[in-house]
Amino acid sequence: MSATNKREESAAATRQLLVDEASRLFSRHGFAKTSLSEIVANVGATKGALYHHFPNKLELFATCYEQQAARVAEVVRSAESSDDPWMDILARCRVFLGCASMPELKAVQIQEAITVLGWQRWHALDSAHTMGELELSLERLHKAGRLGDFNRQLLVGSIFAMLVNAMMALVTSKNKAATEAELMHQLEAFLQGVLIH
């Protein structure tokens, strides 16, 4: 391996260490109370190394959230598929909501991400990952002749908004099992309404 490749690998490893530690501290203290000095001290890096990868704390936070959204999408993608697109979309919604109970997938709370990043940037980061899975699920329903005559782009946005609100409700719920069951009941009722029966 060349010296250049080694340097690039080392830089990538340092960048990921910074993101992982920042995610942990953002989860514990929130954006405002998380210190860049604490992040770099905990991973044995320097402020210069951090600023080499991220111009400011906001960009570091955005990267933390984007990686989290990508992991959520990966978990949703891993849900077992069948030859029934209706059962599959329900399964993916259930898996998505289940991510609210996985500590590694909720380090950056959605509510804070929206507040810190602003609606448009948060939506762009989140939709680049999880909305794509939802679009594929609706496309399968459409190809199977089971999706009603709706504007699919608007429909994806509506369902995604329901899922995000459901996720926020689950994160703060004291009875996650009961809340998840009720939310799935509501989601299924909504989705039934866009099907051709």
C-alpha positions as CSV (number, residue, x, y, z in Angstrom):
1,M,0.0,0.0,0.0
2,S,1.4,3.4,-0.9
3,A,2.0,6.2,1.6
4,T,-0.8,8.2,0.0
5,N,-3.3,5.4,0.4
6,K,-2.2,4.9,4.1
7,R,-2.7,8.6,4.8
8,E,-6.2,8.5,3.1
9,E,-7.2,5.4,5.2
10,S,-6.0,7.1,8.4
11,A,-7.9,10.3,7.6
12,A,-11.0,8.3,6.8
13,A,-10.7,6.4,10.1
14,T,-10.2,9.6,12.0
15,R,-13.2,11.2,10.4
16,Q,-15.4,8.2,11.3
17,L,-14.1,8.2,14.9
18,L,-15.1,11.9,15.1
19,V,-18.6,11.2,13.7
20,D,-19.2,8.2,16.0
21,E,-18.1,10.2,19.1
22,A,-20.1,13.3,18.1
23,S,-23.2,11.1,17.6
24,R,-22.7,9.7,21.1
25,L,-22.4,13.1,22.6
26,F,-25.1,14.7,20.6
27,S,-27.4,11.9,21.8
28,R,-26.4,12.5,25.5
29,H,-26.1,16.3,25.6
30,G,-27.9,17.7,22.5
31,F,-26.5,19.9,19.8
32,A,-26.1,23.1,21.9
33,K,-24.4,21.5,24.9
34,T,-22.0,19.3,22.9
35,S,-18.5,20.7,22.8
36,L,-16.1,20.2,19.9
37,S,-13.3,20.2,22.4
38,E,-14.8,17.2,24.2
39,I,-15.3,15.4,20.9
40,V,-11.7,15.7,19.8
41,A,-10.3,15.0,23.3
42,N,-12.3,11.8,23.6
43,V,-10.9,10.4,20.3
44,G,-7.4,11.7,20.8
45,A,-7.6,14.0,17.8
46,T,-6.9,17.7,17.4
47,K,-9.3,20.6,16.5
48,G,-7.2,20.9,13.3
49,A,-8.0,17.3,12.4
50,L,-11.7,18.0,13.0
51,Y,-11.8,21.2,10.9
52,H,-9.9,19.3,8.1
53,H,-13.1,17.2,7.8
54,F,-15.9,19.5,9.0
55,P,-15.9,23.3,8.7
56,N,-18.1,23.7,11.8
57,K,-20.3,21.8,14.4
58,L,-23.4,22.1,12.2
59,E,-21.8,20.2,9.3
60,L,-20.5,17.5,11.8
61,F,-24.1,17.2,13.2
62,A,-25.5,16.9,9.6
63,T,-23.0,14.1,8.8
64,C,-24.0,12.3,12.0
65,Y,-27.7,12.5,11.1
66,E,-27.1,11.5,7.5
67,Q,-25.1,8.4,8.5
68,Q,-27.9,7.5,10.9
69,A,-30.6,7.9,8.2
70,A,-28.5,5.7,5.9
71,R,-28.3,3.0,8.5
72,V,-32.1,3.2,9.0
73,A,-32.6,2.8,5.3
74,E,-30.2,-0.2,5.3
75,V,-32.2,-1.9,8.1
76,V,-35.5,-1.3,6.2
77,R,-34.0,-2.6,3.0
78,S,-33.0,-5.8,4.8
79,A,-36.6,-6.6,5.7
80,E,-37.5,-10.0,4.1
81,S,-39.3,-9.6,0.8
82,S,-42.1,-11.8,-0.6
83,D,-44.2,-11.9,-3.7
84,D,-46.9,-9.8,-2.1
85,P,-46.1,-6.0,-2.3
86,W,-48.8,-5.2,0.2
87,M,-47.4,-7.4,2.9
88,D,-43.9,-6.1,2.1
89,I,-44.8,-2.4,2.5
90,L,-46.4,-3.2,5.9
91,A,-43.3,-5.1,6.9
92,R,-41.0,-2.2,5.9
93,C,-43.2,0.3,7.8
94,R,-43.0,-2.0,10.9
95,V,-39.2,-2.3,10.6
96,F,-38.9,1.5,10.2
97,L,-40.9,2.0,13.4
98,G,-38.8,-0.6,15.1
99,C,-35.7,1.5,14.5
100,A,-37.0,3.8,17.3
101,S,-36.1,1.1,19.8
102,M,-32.5,0.6,18.5
103,P,-30.2,3.0,20.4
104,E,-27.6,3.0,17.6
105,L,-30.3,4.3,15.1
106,K,-31.7,7.1,17.2
107,A,-28.5,8.9,18.5
108,V,-29.6,12.1,16.8
109,Q,-33.3,12.7,17.6
110,I,-35.4,13.6,14.6
111,Q,-37.0,16.5,16.5
112,E,-33.6,18.1,17.2
113,A,-32.3,17.4,13.7
114,I,-35.3,19.3,12.2
115,T,-34.6,22.2,14.7
116,V,-30.9,22.4,14.1
117,L,-30.7,21.7,10.4
118,G,-34.0,23.4,9.4
119,W,-36.9,21.6,7.7
120,Q,-35.6,21.7,4.1
121,R,-32.1,20.4,4.9
122,W,-33.4,17.8,7.3
123,H,-35.9,16.6,4.7
124,A,-33.3,16.5,1.9
125,L,-30.9,14.4,4.1
126,D,-33.6,12.0,5.3
127,S,-35.5,11.6,2.1
128,A,-32.3,10.8,0.2
129,H,-32.3,7.5,2.1
130,T,-35.5,6.3,3.6
131,M,-37.9,7.9,1.1
132,G,-36.3,5.9,-1.7
133,E,-37.3,2.6,0.0
134,L,-40.9,3.9,0.3
135,E,-40.9,4.9,-3.4
136,L,-39.8,1.4,-4.4
137,S,-42.5,-0.2,-2.3
138,L,-45.2,2.0,-3.9
139,E,-43.8,1.2,-7.4
140,R,-44.3,-2.5,-6.7
141,L,-47.9,-1.9,-5.6
142,H,-48.4,0.1,-8.8
143,K,-47.0,-2.5,-11.1
144,A,-49.1,-5.1,-9.4
145,G,-52.2,-3.0,-10.3
146,R,-53.1,-2.5,-6.6
147,L,-52.3,1.2,-6.2
148,G,-55.1,3.7,-6.7
149,D,-55.0,6.7,-9.0
150,F,-52.9,9.1,-6.9
151,N,-49.9,11.4,-7.6
152,R,-47.2,9.1,-6.4
153,Q,-44.7,11.8,-5.5
154,L,-47.3,13.5,-3.2
155,L,-48.4,10.1,-1.8
156,V,-44.8,9.2,-0.9
157,G,-44.5,12.5,0.9
158,S,-47.7,12.0,2.8
159,I,-46.8,8.4,3.9
160,F,-43.2,9.5,4.8
161,A,-44.6,12.3,7.0
162,M,-46.8,9.8,8.8
163,L,-43.8,7.5,9.4
164,V,-41.6,10.3,10.7
165,N,-44.3,11.6,13.1
166,A,-44.9,8.0,14.2
167,M,-41.2,7.6,14.9
168,M,-41.2,10.8,17.0
169,A,-44.2,9.5,19.0
170,L,-42.4,6.2,19.6
171,V,-39.1,7.7,20.7
172,T,-40.9,9.5,23.6
173,S,-43.5,6.8,24.4
174,K,-43.4,5.1,27.8
175,N,-45.2,2.0,26.4
176,K,-43.5,1.4,23.0
177,A,-45.1,-1.9,22.3
178,A,-48.6,-0.5,22.7
179,T,-47.8,2.7,20.8
180,E,-46.2,0.8,17.9
181,A,-49.2,-1.5,17.6
182,E,-51.6,1.5,17.5
183,L,-49.4,3.4,15.0
184,M,-49.2,0.4,12.7
185,H,-53.0,0.0,12.9
186,Q,-53.4,3.7,11.8
187,L,-50.8,3.3,9.0
188,E,-52.4,0.2,7.7
189,A,-55.8,1.9,7.7
190,F,-54.3,4.8,5.7
191,L,-52.5,2.6,3.3
192,Q,-55.7,0.5,2.7
193,G,-57.3,3.7,1.6
194,V,-54.9,4.1,-1.4
195,L,-55.3,0.5,-2.6
196,I,-57.5,-0.7,-5.4
197,H,-59.9,-3.2,-3.8
